[in-house]
Amino acid sequence: MTVGQAPAISDQEVAAYERDGAICLRGLFDMGWIELLREAVEADIAAPGPMARVNTPAGNPGRFFVDFQLWQRWPGVREFVFHSPAAAIVARLMRSPTVNYYHDHLLVKEPGTAEPTPWHHDQPYYPVDGSQICSIWLPLDPVSRDTCVEYVRGSHRWGRWFAPKFFRQGGVDLEVKDPRFEPVPDFSAERERHEFLGWDLEPGDCIAFHALTVHGAPGNVSPVRRRRAFATRWFGADARYAARLGQISPPITGHGLSPGDAMGGPLFPRVWPCATDNTIRETQ
Ligand SMILES: O=C(O)CCC(=O)C(=O)O
């Protein structure tokens, strides 16, 4: 497993992340990391955590399973958080001198799952302000473009905040009262108005995206292929704890932070710079 120096991320790739709000990075995670996560994911499906949910109604084909905070229960995931190339990747993309870990989100769509992931962006779910919040969406199975999460190019720069939805049954509103939030449009009906980004991915590839980039995903219509995705969320130096009016997700409590505090402490640990050398080289 590559704990040492990871492949380079170019200035052009950093600029593409900043411009588009989502970027595909090829082959940055070797199969050792993928196997470690697959093992943890199977253990988690067999013994889910307290926030796990099945978003497929009983009787429907397939199964859309989600869970959170695997890093707190499975040593392989903790190893990934602290020692994989992920922290260095997001430090480089966010141009941040430091990275703290936020949380993880497992999203498994078994073969034949019809439920889409509703259009949304992530930051309205979070009690966090700041522009340096980045996710890595890491598929543990091959994913084709027509099963991949799709991103609305540049939407992180619109200055709009859309009301969050639970993922169950294609999207159910959270109880939110924040006057900033507007209803999320049906972007599937606005194909002509926007550019949508999505990719064919192999295990080892990932998508890095900004917390305000609008995205959604189709079901997994493959009759045979699973779609196991492990998403991790990371803070840069400008992230601050913020009070939100209404529900947040995931509901992480016990951190002791007050509005305006930098994100940190044992629940949001510093992972970059780290003790091991997993520096991402800077190239032209
Ligand atoms: O995997 C999916 O279906 C959606 C992923 C997602 O919404 C996220 O990582 O924020």
The ligand as an SDF file (V2000), in Angstrom:
LIG
                    3D

 10  9  0  0  0  0  0  0  0  0999 V2000
  -22.9550    7.8400   -4.0730 O   0  0  0  0  0  0  0  0  0  0  0  0
  -23.9800    8.4730   -4.2780 C   0  0  0  0  0  0  0  0  0  0  0  0
  -24.9880    7.9700   -4.7800 O   0  0  0  0  0  0  0  0  0  0  0  0
  -24.0500    9.9230   -3.9130 C   0  0  0  0  0  0  0  0  0  0  0  0
  -22.8100   10.4470   -3.2610 C   0  0  0  0  0  0  0  0  0  0  0  0
  -23.0230   11.7500   -2.5790 C   0  0  0  0  0  0  0  0  0  0  0  0
  -24.0720   12.3360   -2.6290 O   0  0  0  0  0  0  0  0  0  0  0  0
  -21.9070   12.3300   -1.8330 C   0  0  0  0  0  0  0  0  0  0  0  0
  -20.8470   11.7130   -1.7220 O   0  0  0  0  0  0  0  0  0  0  0  0
  -22.0950   13.4600   -1.3030 O   0  0  0  0  0  0  0  0  0  0  0  0
  1  2  2  0
  2  3  1  0
  2  4  1  0
  4  5  1  0
  5  6  1  0
  6  7  2  0
  6  8  1  0
  8  9  2  0
  8 10  1  0
M  END
$$$$
